[in-house]
Amino acid sequence: MKVYRNNLHFTKMTGAGNDFILIDNRSNRYSIDWTKLAPEICNRRYGVGADGLIIIERSDKADFKMSYFNADGSYGGMCGNGGRCSALFVMEPVSLNSIKFEAFDFIYSAETASDSKIKLKMKAPKLLQLNIELNLLNEKVIAHFIDTGAPHTVLFMDDLSSNLLTEIRNTGITRIGSTIRHHDNFAPDGTNVDFIEIINRNSIMIRTYERGVEDETLACGTGAIASAIVASFMKNLNNQINVHTSSKEILEVMFDERVKEITNVELIGSAKKVFEGNYQTFL
């Protein structure tokens, strides 16, 4: 009979509907291959279920280190919603209002905001490319790319053909999102894909296909930032934008812009604990 090798204490959290499993390993209690654990514990049928796995570790540079793994076990890049959840996870038990943490060789800062929300100061984006022409399902589409800690390709819904819009209406964004995610233009790492609609100069709606989850998620923090910045450049929106997500929650994105240089990016949104428990694994 197989014997469980690890009994892991975890906390399930959600940031604007983007859900995560957090494991506190600041004591180095667990020695485990997180890339193998992530697809097991994030499985929504046979595990706890989540969009990603976050490991909280010690850091010599900040208050803690956040390591993020996608639901398929791949290393996920920066996660804005996960960053807010991680900050709250560490701050709340010791009644802190602000904190700094390390993720992907960068120091992020977070603080509590009004209405039980967390404000996260993000890294400046890079690799902005506008008006990329893609061949997509026998059609040509115009897309926009930016790296906001994770790679994102942004499409405006009103730029899509009637055929593509009909497919999205009838079956969702998964097939189109997956096709772009694996497109040769974005090889070898692939890309997240955001579909956005303009509400007004201060607001947009967003749907995101996330690589590593390989499906639509209810919210994406780096996707909200990518979409807000692209919308500002392409549609002359303001630099304080309310991003309406599929979870019906709103992520607030703020940034400074000067001659296509983006600085002082901030992301504000909800973060909350859902439940905690123990998970046994053979790993």
C-alpha positions in Angstrom: 0.0 0.0 0.0 1.3 3.4 -0.9 2.0 5.8 2.0 1.4 9.5 1.7 4.8 11.3 1.8 3.5 14.8 2.5 0.6 16.2 4.5 0.5 19.8 3.2 -1.3 22.6 5.0 -2.8 25.0 2.4 -5.0 28.1 2.2 -7.4 28.6 -0.7 -7.7 32.3 -1.7 -9.3 34.3 -4.4 -8.3 37.6 -6.0 -11.3 39.0 -8.0 -12.3 35.5 -8.8 -8.9 34.3 -9.9 -8.3 31.5 -7.3 -5.1 30.1 -5.9 -3.8 27.5 -3.4 -1.2 29.0 -1.1 1.4 27.0 0.8 3.6 28.6 3.5 7.1 27.2 3.2 9.0 29.9 4.9 10.2 27.4 7.4 11.4 25.0 4.6 9.2 22.4 6.1 8.3 20.9 2.7 10.7 19.5 0.2 8.7 18.8 -2.8 8.6 19.2 -6.6 6.1 22.0 -6.9 5.8 21.6 -10.7 4.5 18.1 -10.1 2.2 19.1 -7.2 0.6 22.0 -9.1 -1.4 20.0 -11.6 -2.4 17.5 -8.9 -3.6 19.9 -6.3 -5.1 22.5 -8.7 -7.2 19.8 -10.5 -10.9 20.8 -10.0 -12.1 17.2 -10.0 -9.5 15.2 -8.1 -7.7 18.0 -6.1 -8.5 21.1 -4.3 -9.0 23.1 -7.5 -7.5 26.4 -8.5 -6.0 28.5 -11.3 -2.6 28.3 -9.8 -0.3 27.3 -6.9 1.6 29.9 -4.9 4.5 29.0 -2.6 5.4 31.5 0.1 9.1 31.3 0.9 11.8 33.2 2.8 13.6 36.0 1.1 16.9 37.8 1.8 15.7 40.8 -0.2 12.1 41.4 1.1 9.5 40.2 3.6 8.9 37.0 1.7 9.2 35.5 -1.8 6.3 34.4 -3.9 6.8 31.6 -6.4 3.8 31.0 -8.8 3.0 27.9 -10.7 0.2 27.6 -13.3 -2.4 24.9 -12.9 -0.5 22.7 -15.4 2.7 22.9 -13.4 4.5 25.5 -15.6 6.3 28.5 -14.0 3.7 31.2 -14.5 5.5 34.6 -14.5 4.1 37.3 -12.3 0.5 37.1 -11.2 -1.2 40.3 -10.1 -4.2 38.7 -8.4 -1.9 36.1 -6.8 0.4 38.9 -5.6 -2.4 40.6 -3.8 -3.5 37.3 -2.2 0.0 36.5 -1.2 0.4 40.0 0.4 -2.8 39.6 2.4 -1.9 36.1 3.4 1.3 37.3 5.1 0.0 40.7 6.3 -3.2 39.7 7.9 -2.0 37.4 10.7 0.4 40.0 12.0 -1.8 43.1 11.4 0.5 44.7 8.8 -0.9 47.4 6.4 2.0 47.2 3.9 4.6 44.7 2.8 7.3 44.1 0.2 7.8 40.7 -1.5 10.2 39.2 -4.1 8.9 37.6 -7.3 10.9 36.8 -10.4 13.9 38.9 -9.4 11.8 42.0 -8.7 10.6 43.6 -5.4 6.9 44.4 -5.4 5.1 46.4 -2.7 1.6 46.0 -1.5 -0.7 47.8 0.9 -4.2 47.7 2.2 -6.6 50.0 0.4 -10.2 50.9 1.0 -13.1 48.4 1.0 -10.9 45.5 2.0 -8.9 45.7 -1.2 -5.2 45.4 -1.8 -3.1 47.9 -3.8 -0.1 46.3 -5.6 2.6 48.3 -7.2 3.7 46.5 -10.3 6.8 46.4 -12.4 7.0 48.6 -15.5 5.8 46.7 -18.6 8.0 46.0 -21.6 7.9 44.8 -25.2 4.9 46.8 -26.2 4.0 46.0 -29.9 0.9 47.5 -31.4 -1.0 46.5 -34.6 0.4 43.0 -35.1 -1.3 41.2 -38.0 -2.1 37.5 -37.2 -3.4 34.8 -39.4 -6.1 33.2 -37.2 -8.5 30.4 -38.3 -8.3 31.5 -42.0 -8.8 35.1 -41.1 -6.5 38.1 -40.4 -6.8 39.9 -37.1 -5.1 42.8 -35.5 -3.6 42.2 -32.1 -1.4 44.0 -29.6 1.3 42.5 -27.4 2.8 43.7 -24.1 4.7 42.0 -21.2 3.3 43.2 -17.8 5.1 40.6 -15.8 3.5 37.9 -18.0 3.1 38.0 -21.8 -0.3 39.2 -23.0 -1.9 39.6 -26.4 -4.8 42.0 -26.5 -7.6 42.0 -29.1 -10.5 44.5 -29.3 -13.8 42.8 -29.8 -14.9 45.4 -32.3 -11.9 44.5 -34.5 -13.0 40.9 -34.9 -15.0 39.6 -37.8 -18.6 38.6 -37.6 -17.6 34.9 -37.8 -15.2 35.2 -34.9 -17.7 37.2 -32.8 -20.4 34.5 -33.5 -18.1 31.8 -32.3 -17.3 33.7 -29.1 -21.0 34.3 -28.5 -21.8 30.6 -29.1 -18.9 28.7 -27.6 -16.7 31.2 -25.7 -13.2 32.4 -26.2 -11.4 29.0 -25.6 -10.7 27.9 -29.2 -9.7 31.4 -30.4 -7.7 32.0 -27.2 -5.9 28.7 -27.5 -5.0 29.3 -31.2 -3.4 32.6 -30.4 -1.7 31.3 -27.2 0.1 28.7 -29.4 0.6 31.0 -32.4 4.1 30.9 -34.0 4.4 34.6 -33.4 4.6 34.0 -29.6 6.7 30.8 -29.6 8.2 29.2 -27.7 6.7 30.5 -24.4 3.2 31.3 -25.7 1.0 34.1 -24.5 -2.1 34.9 -22.5 -4.9 36.4 -24.6 -7.2 39.2 -23.6 -10.5 40.1 -25.4 -11.7 43.6 -24.5 -14.6 46.0 -25.1 -14.6 49.7 -24.4 -17.3 51.0 -22.1 -16.1 54.6 -21.8 -12.9 56.5 -21.4 -12.5 55.2 -17.9 -13.8 51.6 -18.2 -13.3 48.4 -20.2 -14.6 44.9 -20.1 -12.2 42.0 -20.3 -12.2 38.2 -20.9 -8.9 36.3 -20.5 -7.6 33.0 -21.8 -4.7 32.1 -19.5 -1.8 29.9 -20.6 -1.0 27.2 -18.1 -4.7 27.1 -17.1 -5.5 26.6 -20.8 -9.0 28.0 -20.4 -10.8 31.2 -19.6 -10.4 32.5 -16.0 -12.7 34.8 -14.1 -10.0 37.5 -13.8 -6.4 38.2 -14.6 -4.4 40.9 -12.9 -1.5 41.2 -15.4 -4.2 40.9 -18.2 -6.1 43.8 -16.7 -3.0 45.9 -16.7 -2.1 44.9 -20.3 -5.6 45.6 -21.5 -5.8 49.0 -19.8 -2.5 50.1 -21.2 -3.2 49.0 -24.8 -6.7 50.6 -24.6 -5.1 53.8 -23.5 -2.7 53.8 -26.4 -5.1 52.6 -29.1 -8.4 54.2 -28.0 -7.3 57.3 -26.1 -8.6 56.1 -22.8 -7.5 57.7 -19.5 -4.7 56.3 -17.4 -7.0 55.3 -14.5 -9.2 52.5 -15.8 -11.8 50.3 -14.2 -11.5 46.8 -15.7 -14.7 44.8 -15.5 -13.8 41.1 -15.2 -15.8 37.9 -15.9 -16.3 37.5 -12.2 -18.2 40.8 -12.2 -15.6 42.3 -9.9 -13.7 45.4 -10.9 -9.9 45.7 -11.0 -8.6 49.3 -10.9 -5.5 50.0 -13.0 -3.5 53.2 -12.8 -0.2 54.2 -14.5 1.8 57.1 -15.8 2.5 57.4 -19.5 5.1 59.5 -21.3 5.9 59.0 -25.0 4.9 55.3 -24.8 6.9 54.8 -21.6 4.7 53.4 -18.9 5.7 53.8 -15.2 4.1 53.7 -11.7 1.7 50.9 -12.5 -0.7 50.1 -9.7 -3.4 47.4 -9.5 -6.2 47.5 -6.9 -8.6 44.7 -6.3 -10.1 42.3 -3.8 -8.2 39.5 -2.1 -9.7 37.1 0.4 -9.3 33.8 2.1 -11.8 31.1 1.1 -10.8 28.2 3.3 -7.9 26.2 4.5 -7.1 22.6 5.0 -4.6 19.7 4.6 -3.8 17.9 1.4 -2.1 14.5 1.3 0.1 13.6 -1.6 2.4 10.7 -2.6 4.9 13.2 -4.1 
